């Protein structure tokens, strides 16, 4: 479901939202819980669309409330990442989930990312992540 707000690219109650943050000039992802395969695919597509449309280079993923994804859905590093980098992504700040397993899964997926073309940093809080992205 995509609301009428032109800066919102994805919004599903209890799942997550993806929007363009005009003030920070970045894509902002705010997780609210768990995503099924279809929702997760739509969320990843929304991130790429927002990067392309705004010629963005920064993404802030607030994953504090993200739940563990199914193993088959943990494809962000292999499928999404090359497309996001192709769309202009240069810096990715991830606020780690409260769930230890979900946080470990995220780190495992992105620790082997293309570090030559993308800066990735992990944070415990949103303010710290935002400050790193906008420095």
C-alpha positions, 0 to 999 in steps of 0.5 A: 500500500502506498499512501498519496504522500509523494515522498512515501514509497511504501507503507504497510501497518505493522511492517515498515515504511519507506520515504524520502526525508527531504530535510536529511536528503536521504531515504528513511526506512522505519521498521515496525515488525515483520514482513512476508516475502511480498512485503519485503520485496516491495519494501526493497523495490521502494528503496531503490525507487526513492534513491533513483527518483531523488538521485539519493546516495544515503539510506537510513534503516531504522531496524529497531523494531524489525523482526527476524526475516525468513531465511529465504527472504534474507536476500538484501545483500545479493539482490537488493544491494547491487541495484541500490548501489546502481541507483546511487547508494553510497552510505548506509546507516543501520540502526540495529534491531533490538532482537539479537538474532535479527541484528546478527542476521543483518550484520552477517548479510552486510559485513561482506558487502561491496565496501569499495563502493559503499560505506556501511555503519551500524548504530544503536540509536537513530540520532547517532545514525542520522549524524553519521549520514549527514556529516 
